[in-house]
Amino acid sequence: MTMDRYVITGKQRLQGVVKTSGSKNASLPLMAATILAEGQTVLTGVPRINDILNMIEVLKNLGCKVKFERNEMTIDTSTLVENTIDEELMRKMRASNLILGPMIAKNGRVKISRPGGCAIGTRPMDQHIKGLKLLGVTIKEKHGYIEASADKLRGAEIYFDVPSVGATENIMMAAVLAEGTTIIRNAAKEPEIVDLQNLLNKMGAKVRGAGTHVIHIEGVKSLHSAEHTVIPDRIEAGTHMIAAVMTEGDVVVENVVPEHISPVIAKLRQGGADIKIDGDSVRVKHQGRFKSLDVKTLAYPGFPTDLQPQFLALLTIAEGTSIVSETIFENRFQHVAELVRMGANITVEGRTAIIRGAPNLEGTFVEATDLRAGAALFLAALAAEEGTVLERVDHIDRGYENLEEKYRTLGAKLQRVVKRD
Ligand code: UD1
């Protein structure tokens, strides 16, 4: 792991065009879904970032063959032999748990080490496990491992207590090869789930309803090879839009599905930004102080928790007092202490942050604690007076492709300092 840092000179107005990469959170379940297919799957538009490279390792660990050139990935899962994932790999990335559903459906057994909590919360798996059990899976949890086995999967009606993205995806992937019909109620509605439905149906599955709170899956005997292009990364697109506003810039963000980021567009407009949508590109212009406002994170189509830290960074330089409520993860204000080091005025009470906007942030030494907290500090540094040293860029590398090149092209002044152990 590299422990690189960014050295960023703030107050540069961002201007120009930036193209959003393919979605990380869509690619990860799509990669897991390839386990279900007989033959090979080709995914295009896959971002070259560390979470994806880790998922490749997970698939290789299971015996699959993966080729990744530029942004095109070819996955051949016919050579799958293993059914256990290395503990170290599981620790690197929570999303490895997405192989549970497809592995149990295709292979009949799988063993993973239980993913731990992470910086932003405890992140339980009870809904995944409940759903799998209802499909006929026997689950044993021992010594920190989850061991799942099933002779045969049967369709079932599954109600989720919370609309979990990962649990919805896992159950969809298990149910496509089950006998009979599965109905998921209170399903998560995120666009990444619709993307997964689209790939599964190209492989010959019978899934409908993704994007709504009820998903119907009619089991089929087998799935075949397919080709699919990943949807654009809505969180990356939102990050660029917020960056444009924070630097009083004028940026065209390309490769966006505007509908996927409508809550962010609405909030940016509410605060005074000028946003023009033209097909799959969004132009964001802003001058002067942004106006304070309140934000509450919710499951899709609510305001995404993955953009809360970045938006909070913007509110630190808004005019007036804002309130940010985080309802999805219990510990997602780790960026706050670092933003305060940059001169922000923020008070946290439980899951609520009160932000009293100041005219300026000041550059200093800060450290990323997780991916999106890192993105928030990156944006704060772009807007701050003078220089910022941002440590632990490895967190940001998990989720943003070619960040330096993209921002340099927009006029940011930044440098990556490679630190070797
Ligand atoms: C996905 C995203 C992540 C995003 C999150 C919420 C991927 C790879 N990651 O994570 O970037 O922040 O959605 O939009 O797509 N929960 C339970 N029991 C469970 C599962 C979840 O109580 O079994 C709760 C969680 O604690 C959380 C809420 O449900 O409060 C949503 O989590 P979930 O949608 O499952 O997040 P992930 O799929 O892990």
Boltz pocket constraint, residues with backbone or C-beta under 6 A from the ligand:
constraints:
  - pocket:
      binder: B
      contacts: [[A, 24], [A, 25], [A, 26], [A, 28], [A, 95], [A, 121], [A, 122], [A, 123], [A, 124], [A, 125], [A, 126], [A, 127], [A, 128], [A, 129], [A, 162], [A, 163], [A, 164], [A, 165], [A, 166], [A, 167], [A, 188], [A, 192], [A, 305], [A, 306], [A, 327], [A, 328], [A, 329]]
      max_distance: 6.0
